[in-house]
Amino acid sequence: MKFLVLILVLGLRRLDTSWPLWLANPQRHQGWLQQWGNRLGQGQRVWWLAVLLPALLIYALTCWLDGFWGQLVVLLLGVILMLWLAGGQSEFRHVDELLVRGRMNDPEGFAALATDEFDVTGTPDDPAYQSALTEKILAREQQLFIAIFWLVLLGFAAAFLVVLNRAWVTRAGDEQANHWQARLDGWLSWPANRLLVLSMALAGDFTAVMEKMRGHWWRQEHSGQPLQQVANVALEDSQASGDGSLSAALDHLESLQGLLLRCVAIWLILAALWIIVI
């Protein structure tokens, strides 16, 4: 059932459709936490009641529902939940649209779309702009891969807990930077991030990625190599040539899109094997 939900969610996110705001709003998780914060005040109670308690309820519900109709309800509610967690709009489709506008020699449209979807401002032929856009795309995809990892490994409740805990840590900011929820976020993200790096190695230059990650595999994410550097190595593209043209940026963006799509294919194969084994 989890694999079917995953396939449906990934397919629905690629559709060019108008999703309701509660699925398309990039601040939907922060809005959820803010609603609880308005009722409870700021502090740890928000985490316990808005993050942990719903995760436990989701786990209990999925355990309780059984039989054909129960699994049908799980399928329906699971698709809705994962769309809410991952967002109704696919980052892959946004990148496709960026590539189309860039290939049509429309830098203004390219910049406008990048601002709307990835919150990146500047001039598209600026290397710093291109690096910031790549970083934003990878960050969005990284969150998707983390949600997929925990969905397949432990189910809907785990995916909810990981995504909402990350939103809570982001909302708390520096005030709670050293709190245990931040450490929990690091540990929950670590295995998915390492599997993503391994997927990039399998989908790209395996030897170069292994060399880049030497000595960093067992470190927490903030101590390891940035994902952007790993992606560049996997693509055999260090972006050190200094070519800041829009054409070069589009070539890199297209290569990155292909790399991430191959990573998705690897993850789907691994998910299918895991579900078959268990």
C-alpha positions as CSV (number, residue, x, y, z in Angstrom):
1,M,0.0,0.0,0.0
2,K,2.8,2.4,0.8
3,F,4.4,1.8,-2.5
4,L,1.1,2.4,-4.3
5,V,0.7,5.6,-2.4
6,L,4.2,6.7,-3.3
7,I,3.7,6.1,-7.0
8,L,0.3,7.9,-7.0
9,V,1.7,10.9,-5.1
10,L,4.8,11.2,-7.4
11,G,2.5,11.0,-10.4
12,L,-0.1,13.5,-9.1
13,R,2.6,16.0,-8.2
14,R,3.8,16.1,-11.9
15,L,0.3,17.1,-13.1
16,D,0.0,20.7,-14.3
17,T,-3.1,21.5,-12.3
18,S,-4.3,24.0,-9.8
19,W,-4.0,22.6,-6.3
20,P,-5.9,24.0,-3.3
21,L,-3.9,26.4,-1.2
22,W,-3.6,23.9,1.7
23,L,-1.6,21.6,-0.6
24,A,0.2,24.2,-2.7
25,N,1.2,26.8,-0.1
26,P,4.9,26.4,0.7
27,Q,4.2,27.7,4.2
28,R,1.5,25.1,4.9
29,H,3.5,23.3,7.6
30,Q,4.4,26.6,9.3
31,G,0.7,27.6,9.1
32,W,-0.3,24.3,10.9
33,L,2.2,25.0,13.7
34,Q,1.2,28.6,13.9
35,Q,-2.5,27.6,14.4
36,W,-1.5,25.4,17.3
37,G,0.9,28.1,18.6
38,N,-2.0,30.6,18.7
39,R,-4.0,28.2,20.8
40,L,-1.2,26.9,23.1
41,G,1.3,29.7,23.1
42,Q,4.9,29.3,21.9
43,G,7.0,26.5,23.4
44,Q,7.4,22.8,23.7
45,R,3.7,22.1,24.0
46,V,3.3,23.0,20.3
47,W,5.7,20.2,19.4
48,W,4.1,17.6,21.6
49,L,0.5,18.3,20.5
50,A,1.0,19.4,16.8
51,V,3.9,17.1,15.8
52,L,4.1,14.0,18.0
53,L,0.4,13.5,18.9
54,P,-0.9,13.6,15.2
55,A,1.9,11.2,14.3
56,L,0.8,8.7,17.0
57,L,-2.8,9.1,15.9
58,I,-1.9,8.4,12.3
59,Y,0.0,5.3,13.4
60,A,-2.9,4.1,15.4
61,L,-5.4,4.7,12.5
62,T,-3.3,2.8,10.0
63,C,-2.9,-0.1,12.4
64,W,-6.7,-0.1,13.1
65,L,-7.9,0.0,9.5
66,D,-7.9,-3.5,8.0
67,G,-9.5,-5.4,5.3
68,F,-10.3,-4.2,1.8
69,W,-12.3,-1.1,2.7
70,G,-9.9,-0.2,5.5
71,Q,-6.9,-0.4,3.1
72,L,-8.9,1.7,0.6
73,V,-9.3,4.3,3.2
74,V,-5.6,4.1,4.0
75,L,-4.8,4.6,0.3
76,L,-7.0,7.7,0.0
77,L,-5.9,9.3,3.3
78,G,-2.3,8.3,2.6
79,V,-2.3,10.0,-0.7
80,I,-3.8,13.2,0.8
81,L,-1.4,13.1,3.7
82,M,1.7,12.7,1.5
83,L,0.5,15.4,-0.9
84,W,0.2,17.7,2.1
85,L,3.7,16.7,3.4
86,A,5.5,16.9,0.0
87,G,3.4,19.6,-1.6
88,G,1.0,19.3,-4.5
89,Q,3.5,20.7,-7.0
90,S,6.6,18.8,-8.1
91,E,9.9,20.5,-8.1
92,F,10.8,18.5,-11.2
93,R,8.0,20.2,-13.1
94,H,9.1,23.6,-12.0
95,V,12.6,22.8,-13.2
96,D,11.2,21.6,-16.5
97,E,9.4,25.0,-16.8
98,L,12.6,26.8,-16.0
99,L,14.4,24.9,-18.8
100,V,11.7,25.7,-21.3
101,R,11.8,29.4,-20.6
102,G,15.6,29.4,-20.7
103,R,15.8,27.5,-24.0
104,M,13.3,30.0,-25.4
105,N,15.8,32.7,-24.5
106,D,13.5,34.3,-22.0
107,P,15.7,35.3,-19.0
108,E,13.0,37.6,-17.6
109,G,10.5,34.7,-17.5
110,F,13.2,32.4,-16.1
111,A,14.0,34.8,-13.3
112,A,10.4,35.4,-12.5
113,L,9.6,31.7,-12.2
114,A,12.8,31.1,-10.1
115,T,11.7,33.8,-7.8
116,D,8.1,32.5,-7.5
117,E,8.9,28.9,-7.0
118,F,12.4,28.8,-5.4
119,D,12.7,32.3,-3.9
120,V,15.9,33.1,-5.8
121,T,16.4,36.6,-7.0
122,G,19.1,38.1,-9.2
123,T,20.4,37.8,-12.7
124,P,20.2,34.4,-14.3
125,D,23.7,34.7,-15.9
126,D,25.3,35.4,-12.5
127,P,27.3,32.4,-11.2
128,A,26.2,33.2,-7.6
129,Y,22.5,33.2,-8.8
130,Q,23.0,29.9,-10.5
131,S,24.6,28.4,-7.4
132,A,21.8,29.7,-5.2
133,L,19.2,28.2,-7.5
134,T,20.9,24.8,-7.5
135,E,21.1,24.9,-3.7
136,K,17.4,25.7,-3.4
137,I,16.4,22.9,-5.9
138,L,18.5,20.4,-4.0
139,A,17.1,21.4,-0.7
140,R,13.6,20.9,-1.9
141,E,14.4,17.5,-3.4
142,Q,16.3,16.5,-0.3
143,Q,13.1,17.0,1.8
144,L,11.1,15.0,-0.7
145,F,13.7,12.1,-0.5
146,I,13.6,12.2,3.4
147,A,9.8,12.0,3.4
148,I,10.0,9.1,0.9
149,F,12.6,7.3,3.0
150,W,10.6,7.3,6.2
151,L,7.4,6.5,4.5
152,V,8.8,3.4,3.0
153,L,10.8,2.4,6.1
154,L,8.2,3.0,8.9
155,G,5.0,4.3,7.3
156,F,2.9,7.5,7.2
157,A,3.3,8.4,10.9
158,A,7.1,8.4,10.6
159,A,6.9,10.6,7.4
160,F,4.6,13.0,9.2
161,L,6.9,13.2,12.3
162,V,10.0,13.8,10.3
163,V,8.5,16.5,8.0
164,L,6.7,18.4,10.8
165,N,9.7,18.1,13.2
166,R,11.8,19.8,10.5
167,A,9.2,22.5,10.1
168,W,9.2,23.0,13.9
169,V,13.0,23.3,14.1
170,T,12.9,25.8,11.2
171,R,10.2,27.8,12.9
172,A,12.0,27.8,16.2
173,G,15.2,29.1,14.6
174,D,18.3,29.9,16.6
175,E,16.3,30.0,19.8
176,Q,16.0,26.2,19.8
177,A,19.1,25.5,17.7
178,N,20.6,23.3,20.5
179,H,17.4,21.7,21.6
180,W,16.9,18.0,21.3
181,Q,14.3,18.4,18.4
182,A,17.1,19.9,16.3
183,R,19.4,16.9,17.1
184,L,16.5,14.6,16.4
185,D,16.1,16.2,13.0
186,G,19.8,15.7,12.3
187,W,19.6,12.0,13.2
188,L,16.4,11.4,11.3
189,S,17.7,13.2,8.2
190,W,21.1,11.4,8.2
191,P,20.2,8.0,6.8
192,A,18.1,9.4,4.0
193,N,20.8,12.0,3.1
194,R,23.4,9.3,3.0
195,L,21.2,7.1,0.8
196,L,20.6,10.1,-1.5
197,V,24.4,10.6,-1.8
198,L,24.8,6.9,-2.6
199,S,22.1,7.2,-5.2
200,M,23.9,10.2,-6.8
201,A,27.0,8.0,-6.9
202,L,25.2,5.2,-8.6
203,A,23.5,7.6,-11.0
204,G,26.6,9.6,-11.7
205,D,30.4,9.3,-11.3
206,F,30.6,6.7,-8.5
207,T,34.3,6.9,-8.0
208,A,34.4,10.7,-7.7
209,V,31.5,10.8,-5.2
210,M,33.1,8.1,-3.1
211,E,36.4,10.0,-3.0
212,K,34.5,13.3,-2.2
213,M,32.7,11.6,0.7
214,R,35.8,9.9,2.2
215,G,35.8,10.7,5.9
216,H,32.3,12.3,5.9
217,W,30.0,9.3,5.7
218,W,29.4,9.0,9.4
219,R,29.3,12.7,10.2
220,Q,26.1,14.7,10.8
221,E,24.9,16.6,7.8
222,H,26.2,20.0,9.0
223,S,29.7,18.6,9.2
224,G,29.7,16.7,5.9
225,Q,30.2,17.8,2.3
226,P,27.3,20.1,1.1
227,L,24.9,18.2,-1.2
228,Q,25.6,20.7,-3.9
229,Q,29.2,19.7,-4.1
230,V,28.4,16.1,-4.2
231,A,25.9,16.7,-7.0
232,N,28.5,18.6,-9.0
233,V,31.0,15.8,-8.5
234,A,28.5,13.2,-9.5
235,L,27.8,15.2,-12.7
236,E,31.6,15.7,-13.3
237,D,30.8,19.4,-13.2
238,S,32.6,21.5,-10.6
239,Q,31.3,24.7,-12.2
240,A,34.8,26.0,-11.8
241,S,35.1,27.1,-15.4
242,G,33.7,30.5,-14.5
243,D,31.3,30.4,-17.5
244,G,28.3,32.3,-16.1
245,S,26.2,32.3,-19.3
246,L,22.6,31.3,-19.2
247,S,23.3,28.6,-21.7
248,A,25.9,27.0,-19.4
249,A,23.5,27.3,-16.4
250,L,20.7,25.6,-18.4
251,D,23.1,22.7,-19.3
252,H,24.0,22.3,-15.7
253,L,20.3,22.5,-14.6
254,E,19.3,19.9,-17.2
255,S,22.1,17.6,-16.1
256,L,21.0,18.0,-12.4
257,Q,17.4,17.2,-13.4
258,G,18.5,14.0,-15.0
259,L,20.6,13.0,-12.1
260,L,17.8,13.6,-9.6
261,L,15.3,11.7,-11.8
262,R,17.7,8.7,-11.9
263,C,18.0,8.9,-8.1
264,V,14.2,8.7,-7.9
265,A,14.2,5.6,-10.1
266,I,16.8,4.0,-7.8
267,W,14.8,4.9,-4.7
268,L,11.6,3.4,-6.3
269,I,13.5,0.1,-7.0
270,L,14.9,0.0,-3.5
271,A,11.4,0.8,-2.1
272,A,9.9,-2.0,-4.1
273,L,12.6,-4.5,-2.9
274,W,12.2,-3.4,0.7
275,I,8.4,-3.8,0.7
276,I,8.8,-7.2,-1.0
277,V,11.3,-8.4,1.6
278,I,9.3,-7.3,4.6
